[in-house]
């Protein structure tokens, strides 16, 4: 892979993963290159690896498989006595490394399930069946989802917390924790410092007052050139439909083609895309010809029943249909190597309406112009930090209303990870 800066933190991480063979938790603030490091490692390693993620969309985004589908887990609380032998154990037996991306969203019961399944199916009583584990994610961003009150109480009593690091397996294994420190998304040290205060809920009244100077009434900016980030799907959809309807031109529909197994919650964009000339969209896949990247915001410039053109900084570009593949891993005996098998696909134009996105769907994206609209306020750990840290500069950021202390939600439990893992930098 070319064009990637291998900084000192990257070198240290790669030497541990590809060299020492020790298990590791790689973390870092928003914009420190966690995804880039994973891509580089994957492209250069000679080891047998699988890349897993907790949700369908996260798995599609990293060209991997969901944890549940790989281990054949049910979509419920994972109980130790329910772990079963896999029909095809060859992949698991030949594994060198399991990478789990977006690990902050993985619950403790699921992590213990992974440990027990690997022990059982590799016939190896060591933690994780002796497999090297690589966990990637930021505990200050997306938390595990636990909606049921009884389940919340169960985690509190039996695990201490629902976070992956509270899993019982970590009482039996020493895991390194490495933090990527260089931030690539922002360059303004004052803005970076403010984001860090939000991240760790260490902001003072002076900083908050200064930051709230970014509040602007509706009439003071052209919403068309900004992406609005909001906590809920309902608000994001409402904004997108409102602005689409304002465009006085014919709407065209574009339908996805699906084959095989591809879960609805893994769709990268709408199954039925409704577009108009002038609509603001986000491109959601890197262009092979490097005319845009995943996350580029642009306008529809021309439409026909079979063609979509966008305007990117004055240049007209045709956007063609793209294919997303749902894969599973298998062991190729002839090659003596773990390979990927396509079990389903989703073909659609790689874009979606982008006057507004949910904060959750903005995860991993970078934008130059952002409106943060918290609506009735933040309701989840890390939500405000994720929203604000998508923007490259404070000049490109607008707040729909003043930020309040109650919008900055931090679950102090995340600090316990430093007690469990061995921090090495």
N, C-alpha and C positions, 0 to 999 in steps of 0.2 A: 504493500500500500504506500502511495506517495502523498506528500503534502501534509503529513501528520508530524507535529512537533513532539518528539519523545523527551519530555522533561524528566527531571530527576525522580519525581514521584512515580511516573510511568515506568521508568527503568527499574526502580525498586520493586514495584508491583509485578512486573513481568519476570524479574529474576526469581521471585518467590513462586509465582504460578507455574512458570515453564521450567524453572530450574530446581528449586528446593523441594517442590512437591508438597508444600505445607498448605493446609486450609487457611483461607483468608477472607476477611470482610473488607471490601473496598468501598469507602464512603467519600463524601465530599459535598461541598455546598453546590447550589444550583450553578450550572455553567462551568464546572471544573473538568469536563471531558470524560465522565464515566462511560457514556455510550461509545465514545471514540476509542477509549482503551479496550473495551470489549470487542469492537470490530477489528481492531489491530491484532489483538491476541488471537482471535478466531481465524484470521487470515494467515497467520504466521506459525501457529503451533502445529506440531506433528502428533500431538497426543489425541487419543480418542475422547472426544468431549460431546456433551449434550448441553444445549442452552434452554433453560426452562424459565417460565414466568407465571405469576399467579392468576392473570386474567387472559382471556382470549385475545383482546386487542394488544396487550403488552407482548404476548407471544408472537403475534403476527409482526409487530414492529421490530422485533429482534430476530426474525426468521427462525423462531424456535417453536417449542411445544409447550402447552400448559402443563403445570405440575400434575394436575388431576388426570389429564389424559395419558401422560407418560406412565404414571404409577397406577392407573386405573382406580383412582380414589372416587368415592361417591361425593356429591356436592353438599356434604353435611359435616358436622363435627367429626373429626377423625379419632376413632377409638382404637386403642392398641390391639384389643382382641378381635378387631374386624380386619386387620391387615392380612391379605391373602397372597399366596404364591402367584406370580405372574405366569401366564401360559408360555410366553416367549421370554426366557431369562437371559438369552445370549447377549443382548445389548447391555443389560445391567452387569453381567459378569465380565464383560470386556471393557467396561468404563475405566478411564483414567481420571476424568474430571467431570463434575456436575457444576455448571454455572447457573445460579439463580439470579435473574435480573429483577429489578423493582422489589427487592427483598423486604423493604419496609412494609409492604402490603401483605406479607405472608404471616399467618397466625402461628402461634406456638404449637397448637395441636397438629397443624399441617407439617411443621418442621419435624416434630417427633414422628409423625407418620412416614416422612421421607427416610429418616434414620432407621426405623424399624423395617420398612420395606427393603431397603438396601441390605440390611443385615440378613433378613430372611432369604432374599433371592440371590444373594452372593454366598450364602452359607458362611458368613463371617461375622463374628460377634463384636468386632471393633466398631466404634461410633461411625455411623454412615457406611457400615460394611467395609471400612478401609478405603473408601473412595475419597479423593481430594475434593473438597468443596470450595467453590468461589462464590461468595455472596456480594452482590453489587446493589447499592441503593443509598438513599439519604433518609434517615429516620426523622428528620425535621420537615419532610414533605408529606408524602401520602401514607397515612396510617392503615393498619388492618381494619377491616370493617366488621364490627360486632354490633348488630342491631338489637338483638333480643336481650332484655334485661336479665333474665335468668342466666344466659350465657355469659354476660358481663360479670355477674356475681361468681359464676363457676371459675372463670379465668382468674379473678381476683383471689379466690380462695385456694385454687389448686396450682396455679402457675405464677401468680403475682401480677401478671399482666398478659394481654393477648399478643404482645409483640414477639416476633420470631426468636429474639435472644432470650426470652423466658422459657424456651423449650428445655425439657429435662436433659436432652442429649448434651447440652453445653456444660453440664456438671461433670462430664466424662471426657471432654476433649479441650485442648488448648488451641485457640484460634487467634491468629494475628488480626489486628485491625489497622488498616492503612488509610490515611485521609489524603485525598488529592487536594492540594492547596491553591494551585494557580487558577484564577478565575479568568475565563476567556470571553464570557458573554458581555461583561461590563469592564470599562477601563477607568471610570471616574472613581477615585478612592473614596470621596465623600459619599457617593451613592452606594458603593459597596459596603462602606461602614454602616450606613443606615439600614441596608438590607440585613446585615448581620445582627443589628439590634432587634429588628423585627423577628428574625429567625429564632433568636434566643430569648425573646421577650425582655430585653434589657433596655428598652427605649425610654427616654425621659421626656418630660413635658416640653422642654425647649425643642428637642429634635422633632417631636410629633407636630408641634405648632409650625415649625419651619417646613416640614414635609407637606402639611396640609395647605400650604400655599399653592400646591398643584391642583387644588379643587377649582373647577371652572364650571360655570353655568352652561346649560345646553347650547346657547346661542354663540358661545365664544370659540367654537371649533367646528370643523367639518367632520362629522362622524364617519363620513364615507372613507376617509383616509386612515381611520383607526380601527383596531380590533378591540371590541369590548369583551372583557373577561368577567364572568359572573358565576356565582356558586351553583345555580340550578339549570338543568336542561330546559325547564319550562320558560324561564326568562330569556335564555339564549335563543330558543326557537321563536319566541314571540318577537324579539328584536329583528331576527333574520327575516321573518315573514312580513313584518311591518315595512321594512325597507325594500324588500322585493316587490311588494304591492305598490309602493310609491313610484316604481319605474313604469312609465307609460309605454310599454312595448310588449310584444307577444312573448309568452312563456313557452319554452320547449321542454319536453320531458326526456330524460335519458335513463334507460333501464339497465341494471346490472345483469350480467350473465353468471350464474352459479353452477358449479358442478361438484358432485361428491359431498363430502362432509365439511361444512363451514358454518359455525354457529353464528347466530344473529348478533350476539354481543361482541363478536370479533370483526364485524363489518368495519372497514376503515372509513367508509363514507356511506351516503344514503343508497339504499337499494333503488330508489326512484329519485333521481336528481331533477329538481325543477329550477330552470335557469332563465335569465333574461340578459340581453345585451345591457351592459352597464352594471351588472351585479358584482359585488365585491366577493372574491373567493380566496381561499387558501389552498395552495398546491401542497399535496400531502405525500409526494414521493419525489426523490431526487431525479432530476432529468439526466439522461445518459449523455446528452450534448452540453451539459453544464449551463443551460440557459436559466435555470432556477434550482432552488434547493427545497427540501421538505420544510415548509413553513413560510415560503414566499407568499406575500399578499399582493393581489393584482385585481384587475377588472376584466370582465368578459367584454371583448371588442367585437366579436362576430359569432353568429350561431347558424348552424343548419341542422338538418335531422341527423347528420352523420359526422359533423365537424364542430369543434369548439376552438375558438381563438381567444387569446388573452393579450392584454397590453402590459408589458413589464418594462417600466422605466422608459416608455416611448417606443419599445420594440414590440412588434406583433409576432406572437409565437403560437403555433398550433399545438394544442394539448391532445395527445392520443390516449386511447384506452390503455390501462395498465392491468397487470395480473398480480393478484396477491395469492400466495399458495399456503395452504394449511398442511403442515408436514408432521410426520412421525418418524422416529428413529428406528433403524433396524441394523442388524449386524450382517455385513457382507462377508461370507466365509472365504470366497475367492480372494478378495482384497485384504482380508483379515483386518477389517476397518469398520467403524460405525458410520453408516451413511444415512441420508435423508430420503424418505419416500413421500411423494405427494399424495394426500388422501382427499383433497378438495381444493377448489379455487373460487375466487371472486374476481370478476373482471368488470371494471367501471372506469370512468374518467377520474383521474386522481385529484379531485378537488371537492370542496364543500363550501357552502355559503359561509362568509366570514365577517359579517358585520359584528357577530358575537360568537363566542365559544365558551363552553364551560371551563372553569379553572382546571378541572380534572383532565379534560381533553387537551388543554394547553401544555400539560406536563411534557417536558423535554423540548418545547418549542422556544424560539427566539424571535422577538418582534421589535421593530424600531418605534412603532407608535401604538400605545396601549391605553385604553380607558378601563380603569378598574371600577366596576359597579357591584358593590357588595350587597345591594338590595336591602334586605332586612338584617344584614350583618352576617359575619362569618359564623359557621356552625361546626367546623372541624379543625382539629390540630393541623397546623402548617398551611392552611388554606390561603391566608392572606400573604404569607411568604412566597408561596408558589406563584400567586397572581402577580405580585410586584416584581419578582425576580425574572419574569419572562422578558421584561423590557431592557433594552441595551443602554438606555441613558435616562436620567431624570427629566431631561428636556422633552423626551418623547412620551412621558407619562402624564396622564390626566386622571384625577379622582372625581367621581361623580358626586361624592359627598365626603365630608371630613372623616378620616380614620379615627376610630375611638379605641381605647384600651381593650374593650370587650371584643374587638375584631381581631386582636392578636392572641390567638389561642395556642398555648404550648402545653403539651403533656410532659411534665417533668420526668416521667418514667423513662424517656428516651436516653437520659443521662446514665442510666444503669448499664447501658451497653458497654461503657468504658470500664465498668467494674468486672464485666464478664469476659471481655476480649482483651488481648494483650496488644496495646497500642504501640506501634513501632516507629512512628515519625511525628 
